[in-house]
């Protein structure tokens, strides 16, 4: 892979150029994973955005968070990296928490009921704003089952959680006191 400077769908003008993939040129694929060493504990997320032959990897680590927060953060950060709205996006995740919130309608019910007894409200509200900008479908895959992009996202998430300088998940830490 080589780094090229080029205008693209991704917010960062620097992206990795890869060989053509089997991904549809009309659809953005977002592969995601979250990891946490302890729950709560140091955590991180990994995401891969793919559009045609363009691919971008994203990851960050946090000093104290939860696995579910990192799973959802991976989706949010991937969607935030897109420069255009109204895109067709397929999110591929091993998180039943994230996928079921959409596919089973939990998210709509949480919102209708005023977010009572819902964890990670800050992230879900952030997600909803991004979700409404696009046409998004979710696919659940079993984690640690050899799916190449999921395995790579796991590596990114674990590496991010293991960094020496970790970010602060302000919302999570503020609500734990």
KOLFI-462241 format. One record per residue (C-alpha): x, y, z; residue number from 1; residue in three letters. Coordinates in steps of 0.5 Angstrom, whole numbers, plus 2048, in hexadecimal, padded with zeros to 3 digits. Last residue first. Layout:
N
    x    y    z    i   aa
    X    Y    Z  NUM  Ala
...
//
This chain:
177
    x    y    z    i   aa
  7DC  813  850  177  Unk
  7DB  80E  84A  176  Unk
  7D7  813  846  175  Unk
  7DD  818  845  174  Unk
  7E1  812  843  173  Unk
  7DD  810  83E  172  Unk
  7DB  817  83B  171  Unk
  7E3  819  83B  170  Unk
  7E5  813  837  169  Unk
  7EC  815  839  168  Unk
  7F2  814  833  167  Unk
  7F7  80F  834  166  Unk
  7FF  810  834  165  Unk
  802  80A  835  164  Unk
  7FF  806  830  163  Unk
  7FC  7FF  831  162  Unk
  7F4  801  830  161  Unk
  7F6  803  829  160  Unk
  7FA  7FD  828  159  Unk
  7F4  7F9  82A  158  Unk
  7EF  7FD  825  157  Unk
  7F4  7FD  81F  156  Unk
  7F5  7F5  820  155  Unk
  7ED  7F4  821  154  Unk
  7EC  7F8  81B  153  Unk
  7F1  7F4  817  152  Unk
  7ED  7ED  819  151  Unk
  7E7  7F1  817  150  Unk
  7E9  7F2  810  149  Unk
  7EC  7EB  80F  148  Unk
  7E6  7E7  812  147  Unk
  7EA  7E2  815  146  Unk
  7E4  7E0  81B  145  Unk
  7E7  7E5  820  144  Unk
  7E0  7E8  820  143  Unk
  7DA  7E5  81D  142  Unk
  7D7  7EA  818  141  Unk
  7D1  7EF  819  140  Unk
  7CF  7F3  813  139  Unk
  7CC  7FA  813  138  Unk
  7C9  7FE  80E  137  Unk
  7CA  805  80D  136  Unk
  7C7  80A  808  135  Unk
  7CA  811  80B  134  Unk
  7C9  817  80E  133  Unk
  7C5  814  813  132  Unk
  7CA  810  816  131  Unk
  7CF  815  818  130  Unk
  7CA  819  81C  129  Unk
  7C8  812  81F  128  Unk
  7CF  811  821  127  Unk
  7D0  817  825  126  Unk
  7CA  815  829  125  Unk
  7CC  80E  82A  124  Unk
  7D3  811  82C  123  Unk
  7D0  815  832  122  Unk
  7CB  810  834  121  Unk
  7D0  80B  835  120  Unk
  7CC  807  83A  119  Unk
  7C4  807  839  118  Unk
  7C0  807  840  117  Unk
  7BB  80D  83D  116  Unk
  7BD  80F  836  115  Unk
  7B7  814  835  114  Unk
  7B2  80E  834  113  Unk
  7B2  80F  82D  112  Unk
  7BA  810  82C  111  Unk
  7BA  809  82F  110  Unk
  7B5  806  82B  109  Unk
  7B8  808  825  108  Unk
  7BF  806  827  107  Unk
  7BC  7FF  829  106  Unk
  7B9  7FE  822  105  Unk
  7BC  7F7  821  104  Unk
  7C0  7F8  81B  103  Unk
  7C3  7FF  81E  102  Unk
  7C4  7FD  825  101  Unk
  7C6  7F6  823  100  Unk
  7CC  7F8  81F   99  Unk
  7CF  7FC  824   98  Unk
  7CE  7F7  82A   97  Unk
  7CF  7F1  826   96  Unk
  7D6  7F4  825   95  Unk
  7DA  7F0  81F   94  Unk
  7D9  7F5  81A   93  Unk
  7D8  7F7  813   92  Unk
  7D5  7FD  811   91  Unk
  7D3  7FE  80A   90  Unk
  7D2  805  808   89  Unk
  7CE  808  802   88  Unk
  7D0  810  802   87  Unk
  7CB  815  803   86  Unk
  7D0  81A  806   85  Unk
  7D7  81B  804   84  Unk
  7DE  81C  808   83  Unk
  7DE  815  80B   82  Unk
  7E3  815  811   81  Unk
  7DD  816  816   80  Unk
  7DA  810  814   79  Unk
  7E0  80C  816   78  Unk
  7E1  810  81C   77  Unk
  7DA  80E  81E   76  Unk
  7DA  807  81C   75  Unk
  7E1  806  820   74  Unk
  7DE  80A  826   73  Unk
  7D8  804  826   72  Unk
  7DD  7FF  827   71  Unk
  7E1  803  82C   70  Unk
  7DB  805  830   69  Unk
  7D9  7FD  831   68  Unk
  7E0  7FB  833   67  Unk
  7E0  800  839   66  Unk
  7E4  806  83A   65  Unk
  7EA  808  83E   64  Unk
  7F1  80B  83B   63  Unk
  7EE  80B  834   62  Unk
  7F1  809  82D   61  Unk
  7F0  80B  826   60  Unk
  7F0  808  81F   59  Unk
  7EE  809  818   58  Unk
  7F0  806  812   57  Unk
  7EF  808  80B   56  Unk
  7EE  805  804   55  Unk
  7ED  807  7FD   54  Unk
  7EC  802  7F8   53  Unk
  7E4  802  7F8   52  Unk
  7E2  806  7FE   51  Unk
  7E5  802  804   50  Unk
  7E5  805  80B   49  Unk
  7E9  801  811   48  Unk
  7E7  802  818   47  Unk
  7EB  800  81E   46  Unk
  7E9  802  825   45  Unk
  7ED  803  82C   44  Unk
  7EC  801  833   43  Unk
  7F0  802  83A   42  Unk
  7EB  7FF  83F   41  Unk
  7E4  7FE  841   40  Unk
  7E3  7F9  83F   39  Unk
  7EA  7F6  83F   38  Unk
  7EF  7F7  83A   37  Unk
  7EA  7FA  835   36  Unk
  7E9  7F9  82D   35  Unk
  7E4  7FC  828   34  Unk
  7E3  7F9  821   33  Unk
  7E1  7FC  81A   32  Unk
  7E1  7FB  813   31  Unk
  7DD  801  80F   30  Unk
  7DC  7FF  807   29  Unk
  7DA  805  803   28  Unk
  7D6  803  7FD   27  Unk
  7D5  805  7F6   26  Unk
  7DC  802  7F4   25  Unk
  7DA  7FC  7F7   24  Unk
  7DF  7F8  7FB   23  Unk
  7E3  7F3  7F7   22  Unk
  7E9  7F6  7F8   21  Unk
  7EE  7FA  7F3   20  Unk
  7F5  7FA  7F6   19  Unk
  7F6  7FF  7FB   18  Unk
  7F7  807  7FC   17  Unk
  7F8  809  803   16  Unk
  7F5  810  805   15  Unk
  7F7  817  806   14  Unk
  7F2  81C  805   13  Unk
  7EF  81A  80B   12  Unk
  7E7  81B  80B   11  Unk
  7E6  815  807   10  Unk
  7E2  815  801    9  Unk
  7E8  817  7FD    8  Unk
  7ED  81C  7FB    7  Unk
  7F4  81A  7FA    6  Unk
  7FA  81A  7FD    5  Unk
  7FD  813  7FC    4  Unk
  800  80E  802    3  Unk
  802  807  7FF    2  Unk
  800  800  800    1  Unk
//
